[in-house]
Amino acid sequence: MIKTLSGRTVLITRPLDARDELAGGLEANGARIVWCPTIEITEPESFAALDAAINDLFGYDWIIFTSANGVEYFGRRAQALGHHLAELDDVRVCAIGEATAEKLRDVAVHVDLVPGEAKAEGVYRALCDYLGSAAELRTLNFLLPRAAVARDYLPRVLTDAGARVDDVAAYRTVAPESSDLGRIKALLDGGGIDCVTFTSSSTVRNFAKLFDVTELGPLLGGANIACIGGVTAQTAHEFGLTVTIQPAETSLAALANAISDHFTGVR
């Protein structure tokens, strides 16, 4: 097998995880990985809203999981409260992204809908198509257990369509306490990083905070910038970056493949 990324060094700004699909895909193609976690995943500041939702699952028609982290932290809290994920059998489940769907299947939760587009706009369209029309959203009850700070488009558009939405914090993302910034800065200054990856708007913003800058262009000017999707790419642009790699599908595996394709000249 040809290692298409041999000799290339890729900076990953996600939390360090040995099972990470992005790192695994890149390493399988021969890339050297440098980690610079810009976020850590932790419990929400309060469990009150999440606990109330879990204790009242029978009141929801749909639960929308926006990430594998949401599944993980929802499941942990449900177990702590004496509930079992089998209770989701009576609720329709929407999983945003294949990684989220796989996480649900791993814990034996059925998945009714996996939208083809992971952006909130695509999720809304997929729900309307699944139900037959936007009118069918009226009076339906939705639960969104997700990050404490997340885009409000999806709950807003569902509410505007007549649905009731409980948007509750299942986890939160925080800046890590420490990173090897001196080493990372030296690699960037010396042209030792071929590609920098961003997998959420939070990773872009927190990367800028770590280095105490508002413009990332001068810091990352010599590296290719890879973003997982349009929302993240827009945030990167706001910080002065030109995105050179963006997969058609919003997933870690697709991002790894897009990086490999870019460096082998595939378009």
Secondary structure, 3 states (H helix, E strand, C coil): CCCCCCCCEEEECCCCCCCCHHHHHHHHCCCEEEECCCCEEECCCCCHHHHHHHCCHHHCCEEEECCHHHHHHHHHHHHHCCCCHHHHHHCEEEECCHHHHHHHHHCCCCCCECCCCCCHHHHHHHHHHHHCCHHHHCCCEEEEEEECCCCCHHHHHHHHCCCEEEEEEEEEEECCCCCCHHHHHHHHHCCCCCEEEECCHHHHHHHHHHCCCCCCHHHHCCCEEEECCHHHHHHHHHCCCCCCECCCCCCHHHHHHHHHHHHCCCC
